Amino acid sequence: MFAEPNVDRLTKCVEFVVSDDGRVLKTKFHSAVIHSQRRFTYKEALAVLQRKPANAIEQMLHDANELAQRIRRLRFKAGSLDLDFPEMKIRLDDHGRVSAIEKVENDVSHQLIEEYMLLANEAVATQLMSRNIPAIYRVHEEPDERRLQEYREEVLSHNVPCANLRNRQEVQKLLAKLGTIAIGPALKIGFLRSLMRARYAVEPLGHYGLAKAKYTHFTSPSGGMPISLCIAPCFKRVTAPSIL
């Protein structure tokens, strides 16, 4: 979850001043040295968040989680879509045979990291665009209206209520409904297939799923390290003292 503790590491930072309700008030970009005092796995972090904090570091984790959840609520209020699925991890024994299959849920320990990553990615994209610095953006274009209508008809054929999916709030309602019914996961996969595929582009075309007009991969998502390295040289041009 965090870098190896008690080691100085050079990093590129996005620093935020955030209101109590999760709104970004000020953003600052700079190079920095981080020195982590404690490393948590997601399971360890979740265990800490499910009980009272025992020390200052655990209290910091609780505070960070509370703020992340406020940021998350604002993100979904702005129209972001819940497109997450549980991940399945396959564990192998020393002989390469499957020893266990584990279901990994998108619990609050994952959401804690996700919300701050999304915030940083959006801030860097915003700064790059405001300075007209060429960069690579993560884009997810608006879905094709015909495919959305075909998907709506499929949902209705299963006697699941479904309004106009061009309305983002109706999409949110449908996704919430699908999380409560047996056929929901299958229909959710169908919705994903009706969407455009997220991709990388030099044009900042926005991100439909996240409801963000400006977005890049400044942080490193799973498998996204090469893109993050492409953004790093661009980021150097915005780390001169500046406050938005």
Order of alpha helices (4+ residues) and beta strands (2+ residues): beta-beta-alpha-alpha-beta-beta-alpha-beta-alpha-alpha-alpha-beta-alpha
